[in-house]
């Protein structure tokens, strides 16, 4: 038996005519930050995770053309082809199914991913009916194991390709590349926000996928394989609500003498309520280096926020060295032209390291889609509009053009208020370094202190670029203050640091001169990637 896992075929969707859909850093995290705008190609993590945890040899294809997919199917005998997709890929999946039937009629087709939520809608159900098998919800690993008769109990592993985040004009400067690993702790979320595909796909349940021991084993693998790894994204919408699991992971990290707190850190998801239950020092001791929380509008989602002062909560985390990645949605019914500016200023006042700004979207299969469709507010469905900046529903108070303009202007406002994301993180690392310097806890004044120092040393060479090309007078002064603070903590730059900083400044100047002559774009060709897995 052999299985072919594949992403949807090319062409890769492009958002708003300027953002490559698989480059999520460029359109939702580090947007319009001048020379500091970043880019990344995100691996198809789910395909690799599935291939690594079944007892069958397999091949993973990322972004093949139809010709490349055909060549692969004709090169070997595949019993199954498994395709993971999103709603924006619906019509592409329809084409792929017909193509696969023509090229390899004996190969059974398996569909999975959040895109399968659309099959609950009558207009898209026929696409799902054309496949042999559809994993409509739950744990894909267990689904595949049951399908192929793989009944052996084995630990789950997560040894995925890493994402490399780059500043394009610094492609050759290894010190400013950020490698990020992904790990799947659990699926689903019990909050059941009506717009959320994650909650809809898991039916409002939380499905545990990896135990603390399995998570830690994969953490060790990541850091041994990629010693310069920046962070692990722990995919688990409610991890910070499950204190026992977080504490168990943290104990394993603290007691690890090989890597431990001096390197291991991960991003944890949590509502404001969940984050507020933790003392920042507890999070540090458990290896949590960053939190991702939904701030959303000041006027909505009270059940997730309660009476918590979100700005004070996030600022306190920053003071202890914990980064923040915040998400905010435009187009909710509670937002109006009269209050949107206050909402934006509230978000900016949190001073997040990075943000995800998105248009409220009604994806097929979600409760929001079911509520708005009878009201006539769901637009004639165009799958390609199912993304964070897409236009698939009508807001009460804004046109789609107004919504996207708000998002893009807010990204720019964030940059003009607080400077580049990489410098915001540097400021947080300095806070953590100072906090750990004064701590009496041996884990904090030992390995965690070392962790922050390494982060600071890695980012500091870019400070001259940040000063020279600051977007506002206020940001320029903040960058000068950051350099002064570094000198107070560590002394003046060593000769090697000066050389590195001056080199980066020269490269930045050359890049700015180049951009004055030619337009800048992050769009690019993405070659096919092929991976093989032997089965377990």
N, C-alpha and C positions, 0 to 999 in steps of 0.2 A: 504494500500500500504506500502511496506517495501523495502528498498534498501540496498544491501550489497556493500560496497566499499572495494576494495582490491588492494594491491600492486601485482607485479608479484610473482609467487611462488618461493620457494627455489629450487635449490641452489642459494645463493647470489653470483653474479659474483665477481671474484678476479682478480685484475689488476697486471700484471707483476709477478704473482706468489707470491706476498707479501702484496698487499693492498686490504682490504675489500672494495667493491665499495660503501657501505653506510657509510663508515668512511672517509668522505671527508677531515677531519682535518689531517689525517695521510698521505694522498697522494697529497694534494695540498695546504695546508696552513702552517703546522708546520712539516716539513719533515727533517729527519736526523739531529736532534738537540740534540743527545745524551740523557742524562737524562731528557731533557726538551721537547722531542718529545711527542706530545699529541695524544689523540684518542677520538672518539665520535661516537655514533650511531645517525644518522640523522632521525628524524621521517618523515613519509610520509605526509608532510604538506598539499599538495594539497587535499588529501582525506579528511582530517579533516575539511579543509576550506569549501569544498563542502557540507559535512554532516551537518555542523553548520548553513548553510544558505539556507536550503530547508525545506519546510513544509511536512516532511515525516519522520517517525522513520527510523533509519538506524544503521548499524554496520560497523565499520572500522576494517579491518584486516591488520596488517603489517607483511609481510614476512611469510605467511603460507606455510606449505608443501602441496602437493596435497591432502594428507590424511586429513589434518586439514581443507582445503578448502571444501572438500567433506563433512566432518562432519558438518560444519557450514551450508552448503546448505541443508542438510537433516534434520537439527534441526528445521528449521523454513521455512515458505513460503516466498520466496523473489521474488518480481515482477521484479526487475532489479538487475543486478550485474554490477558495474562500475569499470573499471580497468584503472588506470593511469600508463603510462609506457614511457620508453625512447627507442631509437633505438636499444640499446644493448639488449633489452628484446624481440625483434621481434619474434624469434623462440619460446621462452617461451610462449608468448601470443598465438601463433598458437596452441601450445599444450593445453593451458588452455581453449581455446574456445572449443576444441573437448571434453575435460574432463567435462566442464560445461554442454555441450549439453547432454552428457551421464548421468550425475548425476541429473540434474535439467532442463529437456527440456522446461519447461514452463517459465523459467527465461530469460528475455531479456538481452542481453549483450550490454553494452555501453563501448566504448573505447575512451580514451582521453589522452592528454599529448603530449609532443614534439615528441614522437615516431610515432604519426600518420602522421607526415610529410613524412615518408617513403612510405605511401600508394599512393603518387603521382608518384612513380616509378613503372613501369609495373611488375617487378619481385616480388614486395611486395603487390601490390594492392589486390591480392586474399585473403590475410590475413584480410584486412579491410572489404572485401566483406562478410566474414563469420560472422561478428558482425551484430547485429540488428541496432545499432546506432553508429555513429562516430562523436565526437566533434573535427573537424579538425582545428579549429582556434577560437580565440576570448575568451570571458569570459565564463568559465565553469559553473559558478553559474547561469547565465542567460540561458544558454543552457539547464541545468537540470530543471530549473523552468518552462521553456516553454514546455519541454518534458512531465513533470508530471502534467501540468496544475496548477502550483503554481503561481497565478497571483497577489497575495497580495504584495503591496509595503512595504518593511521592511528595516531598516538599515542593512548594512552588518557588521557582527562581525568577529573578528579574534582572537579567544581564543584557540590557538593551544597548543599541548604539546611542551615543550621546549627541546632544545638540550643541553646536559650537556657535556662539554669538560673537559677531565681529563688527568692528567699525571698519567699513570697506577700505578706506584709504590707509588703514593700518594693517592690511592683510598679512604683511610679513613680520609684524611685531608680535611675537608670541606672548609677550607679557600682558597684552591688553585683550587677548582672547578669553572668553569665558565659556568653559565647558559645563553643561548642565545635564544631569542625568534625571531620568523619570522612573518612578516606582508606583505600582498600583497596590495600595493598602486595602482599599475597599471601594465598592461601587454604591452609588445611590445616595439619597439624602431624604431624611424624613420631614423636612420643613415644607416640602411640596409647594414651593413658589410656582405660580401658575405658568410662568414663562420658561421654566427650567426643563431642558431636555434630559439632564442627568436624573432628576427626580422622576420624570415621566417614564424613562427607560427602565428604571428599577422598581417602578410601581410604588414609590414612596417608601421603599424599604432601604435599609443599609445592609449590604451583603459583604461580609468579611471575605477578603481574598487572600491576604498574607498575614501570618502570625508575626509577633515581634521577632521571634528567632529567625524566621525566613527573611524578614525585612533586613535584619542586621547582617545576615550572611551576604545578601546582595549589596548592602552598603560597603562591606569590606571588599567585595569583588570590584565594585566601581572604583574605589580609591586605590586599590592595588593596580588596576588596569590603567587608570587615568590619575596619576599622582597630583596633577594640577587641576583636578576637578573643583569647580567653584561651589556647586550646590546640588542637592537632590530635591526635585519636586515630588513631594509625597501626595500622590493623587488619592484623595480621601476627603470628601466634602465635609465630614463631621469629625475628623480626627480629634480635634481639641475638645470635643465633648466627651471623649472616651479616655478618661484620665488614666485608667489602669494600663491601657495599651501604650499611651505616650510615656508613662513612667517606666514601663517594662523596656521599651526601646531605649530610653535614656540610660537606664542602668547598664544595659549591654554596651552602649557607647562609652560611658564613663569608665567602665572596668576593662576596656580594651587598651592594652599597653602598646599595641602596634600602631594604631591610627588615632582612635579616640577623639576626644574633644578638641585636640589641636588641629584637626582637619575636618572631621565630619560635621556637617550642618545641613539641615533640610528646611524646606519651606513647608509650612503646615497651613491648611485651610481652616477657617473658623468664623463663625458669626461673631459679632461684637459681644454678644452675651457669653459665648463660649470663651473668647479670649479674656474677658474680664474676670473669669474664674481663676485665672492663673496669675501668680506673681511673676514678674519678668525674670527674676533669678531662677525660678523653677524651669522656665522655658530654656534659659541658657544651659542649665545643668542637664537638660534632656536633649540637647543638641538642636533645638529649634533656632535657626538663624534668621528666619523671616516668616511673617504671617501674611496670608492673603485673606482679606475680608471685604465684603460688600458694604460700601457706604451708602450707595444708592442715593435716593433723594431724601432731603430732610423731612419730606412730607409723606413718606410711604414706609411700608414694611416694619411697622412698630413692633410686631411680634418677635422680630429678630434682633431689635436694638434695645427694647425696653427703655429704661430711663438713663442709659449709659451716656456719658459725655465722650463721644467718639474721638474728638480732637485730643482731649486729655489722655485718653487711653493710648492712642497711637503715639503721642509725644512721649509718654512714659516709656513705652517700648523702645523708642529711638534713644532715649537717654541711657538705656541699659545695653545698647548695641544690637538691638533686634530690628531688622529692616521691615519695611511694609510695602506690600503691593495691594492697592485698593482698586475695587471695581465700582463703576457708577454708570447708570443707565439714563438715557435721554428719551423722552416720549411717553412717559407714564401719564396717566390721566390727571394725576395730582399736580403735574408741572404745567405752568402757564407762562405766558410772555411776561407777566407781572412778577413772578417769583423766580424765574430761571436764573437771573443774575446772582441772586442771593444763594441759590443752590450751588452755582459754580464757585463762588467765593468761599463757601463753606468747604467744598472739596479741596480747593487749593490751600486753605489754611491748615489742612492735615499734614502738608509737606511730605507726601508719600515719596518713596524712592522711585517707584514706577506705578503707572495706573493703566487700567483697562477701561476705556470708554466705549460704550456701545449703544446702538439704537435698540429700543425695545422691539423684539421680534416675536411674531406668532408663528412658531414652527408647527407643522402638522403633527398631531399626536400629543400635543401639550394641552393643558387645561385652558391656557389663554386662547389658543386657536379655536377650541370648542366654544368658548364664551363669545368671542368676537365675530365668528363666522355668521351666526344668525343675525347679528346686528349690522351686517354688511360692511364691517370694517376690515375684513381680510381681503386683500387685493387678489385679483386673478393670479393664481399661484405661478410664480416663475422660480424654479428651484435655485437658479443662480443668485437669487436675492436672499437666500437663507444663510446669512452670515452677520457678523457683528455690526456691519455698516450697511446692511441690506435694507430694501424697501419692500416689505411684504404685508404691512398692515398700516392703517391710517391712525395717526394720533389725533386726539381731540383738539389740540391747540397749536400744532406745528405741522408744516409741510415736511416732506422728507428732505428737501434741500435745506430747510432751516435746521433740521436735526443734525445732519452731517456737518453743516457749517458750525453749529454749536460745539460738536465734538472736536473738529479740527482746530477751532480757535481756542478751546479749552486746553488741548495738548500744548499749544503754543504759549498760552498764558502761564501754564505750569512751568514751562522752561524759562520764561522771562521772569518769573517770580523766584524760582529756586535753583536755576541753573541745570546742568546736565544730570541725568539720573546717576551716572557713575560717580559724580562728585557728591550727590546727596548720600549715596551709600558710604563714601569715604568719611563723610561727617559722622554718620552713624557708627562706623567702625572706630573712629577716634573716641566717641562716647563710650563704646564698649571697652576699649583699651583702658581708659581712665577708670571706669567702674571696676574692672577686674584688678587693676593695680592696687586699689584700696580695699579689695575684698579679703577677708580672712579665710574664705573657703579655698582649700588647696586645689580643687578642680578649676576654680575660676582664676586664681592668681598664678596658676601653673599652665595647664594646656590651653585653656580658653584665652588667657592673656597672650600666649604664643600665637593662637589662631588670629586674633585681631591685629597683632603686629605684622604678620605675614600679609594680611589683606591690605593694610595701609601701605606697606612697602610696594606692593604690586600696583596700586593705583596712583601713587604720588607722582610718577614721571609725567602724568598728563596735566598736572596742575598749571604749568606755564601756558599750555594751550587753552585751558579753561579761563585763565585770566585774560589772555590776549584777545580771545574771540568771544568773550562774554556778551550775551544779548542785550544786557542793560547795565547801567551804572551800578545799580544795586547788586546785581549778580557779580560784577567784577569785584566790588568791595568784599562780598562774601567769600569769593575765591582767594583774595589776598589774605583775608582773615584765616582762612583754612590753612594756607601756607604758613602763616605766622604761628598758628597753633601747632602745626607739625614741628616747626623749629623749636618751640618751647618744650615739646615732648621728647624729641629725638636729636635736636641739634641741627645745624645746617646740613644741606645735602653733601654727601660724599662726592668725590670726583666722578665716580662711575654714575651716580645718580644725576649729576649735572650734565654729563655727556648724554645720557639717555633722554633727559628732559629737553635739552637743546635740539637733539635729533628729531624728537617728536614735534617740536615747534616748527622746525624747518619743513617737515613733511606736511604739517597742517597749513603752513603758508603756501606751499606749492599746490595743495589741494584747493584752497580758496581761490588762487589765481586760475586754476583749471576750471572751477565752477563758474567763474565770471565769464569764461569764454564758451563753455558748453553746459547744456542743461544736465542736471544730475538725476539719475533714476536708479532704483533698486531692482527693477525688473531684469530678469536674466534667464538664460536657458538652464534647465535642470536635467542633468543626464540620468539615465536609468541606473538604479542601484540594484544589485542582485546579491542575495545572501543565501547560504545553504545551512541547514540544520539537520543533524543526523538522527534526531529522535532520542527519547530518553528511556 
